[in-house]
Amino acid sequence: MAPIPGPRPLPVIGNLLDINISQAIASMCALSATYGPIYRLHLGGLDMVLLGSQELVDEVFSRKDFIKQPIGSLITLRALTPDGLLTAFHEQEEWGIAHRVLVSAFGPLAVQKMVPEMLDITSQLALKWARFGDTTAINLTSDFTRLTLDTISLCSMDLRFNSFYKDDLDPFVAAFMDLLETSDARDLRPGWLNYFTWTENRRFRKNMRYLHKVASDVMARRRANPTTKQDLLNTMLNGVDPVTGKHLSDSTIRDNMITFLIAGHETTSAMLSFLFYLLLTNPGPYRTLQAEIDQVLGKEPLTAEHLTRLPYAKACLKEALRLQPPIPIFGIQPVSSDPKLPVIVGKKWELKHAQPVLIMNDLLHRDPLVYGDDANEFKPERMLDENFKKLPKNCWKPFGNGTRACIGSDFALQEATLAVAVLFQKFDFKLVDPNYKLTIKENVTVKPSNLFIYAKLRPGVD
Ligand code: HEM
């Protein structure tokens, strides 16, 4: 067997000095240039193996002996949502019940019924940009975060944050943003050190209590004022698991309400922000996209039917997810039939039973053996259905894998396609700084930072 390469860990701090904490993911990718597509790192008290080529990722995803492992900040977030879909351990009963009850409520048909609500929030954004005029610099990521938060809260639990009408963050949003940032910081420290960050720990617990209370209050209000709306909250309150015959417990419902708000907005906001950056720095795809939208929508108000006729817009989104996946890393673990025996990968590397393994989307999605010499270029054509079908298996994993893949992918793609269609129908865009160089803020997800644009209403649009 071959040893898995990697930088030598130091006592207590492991490989902390090999990583730039504010750009942890970028540093992990950079290490692969030295150590190759499989290497090991010791971080936060864990001995991890990182995988970054399609060949290796395809191997582990084609086998049955690898399962999800919540890793990094997801472990810290488990304190907030122990029964939430995203943070649940694979064998947890609550995960199976919630997954089976919710899966069809997130399917394409159910999501299509949410078009009017998605349009409601996108129209608020369009109105804001129209009122700004074409000389006001727009903080793109901040507005997309308002858009995606208000959309998921309205569609999932009929809750309006009205973020476009407030300068400050809603206290609920401020609490979970703070909690996400803390989770990231805690993730990179050795576990024992986190016991001594008393002020941070107190703030973490206070935020957690507040989020639980708000979610429980929304649930109680819905029970006191029942509706027939087919939203995710009603699905959770009324749904019965076809396998066990059980209902979701109150704490599982509460945890999933918080999960949807967290998992469902930062990611989609990041996807839209990266897409705009890529379009604004690639005039060819920008023009092709706008031409498709003009041809399909013209000046008509958007309907669900238009969304089925925008293949280039969808390809742009998939290509943006390839080049800049909002979740660049996710965790799995090998499960050996005998925990004392290793699991062999690539016919030559031994992994311990339950050893954390990280899938590095940033590397996988730019594997030159799959995407060629132009892997780093934004070419939406490669994601058109007819070309996407020809790509090898497991080379595009922005939504994770298998039964633990993203339950909200149809929701996110519809929401983003709708936003892109409405915004490109109404506006022309340009970067405030034409020489803007992409910088990335890492915080559970990754997002562009300091990305400012101008939006100019197109002729004939009111
Ligand atoms: C899981 C990405 C949007 C809810 C995941 C995972 C990824 C991901 C990579 C797997 C995580 C892991 O294995 O640890 C994304 C991206 C999105 C997006 C890139 C947008 C572009 C959404 C939306 C929702 C959502 C809109 C809506 C509620 C979830 C949930 C899980 C999940 C609940 C856990 C699923 C399970 O394990 O059963 N997502 N997501 N996501 N996502 Fe998303």
Residues whose N, C-alpha, C, O or C-beta is under 5 A from the ligand:
A	BS01	HEM	L85 L86 F260 A263 G264 T267 T268 M271 P326 I327 F330 G331 K397 P398 F399 G400 T403 R404 A405 C406 I407 G408 F411 A412
